[in-house]
Amino acid sequence: MVALSVDAARAARAEARRLRVDSRDLRVVAAENHRLATARKERAEAAISRAGRAFPVASPWSRLEWLREDDALSRVLILVD
């Protein structure tokens, strides 16, 4: 009975260690994605201000081009049920 408890404790510690490593890796990836998205958004906004509103630029969320002709696009969209 004791051997099972020791093995279970070892397995639990190993799983906890693996989860800590996985969560750290995910935090690093999320931070990098946030940094890249912020940089893309800033480049798109800079291109808009340099070229005016009629110039298509890449969306900060995808590689699609879009025109920022409507001021509503600069506001946050709200989910409507």
Protein Blocks (a to p, Z undefined) as FASTA:
>chain_A
ZZmmmmmmmmmmmmmmmmmmmmmmmmmmmmmmmmmmmmmmmmmmmmmmmnojklccddfk
bmbdcddfbfklmpccdddZZ
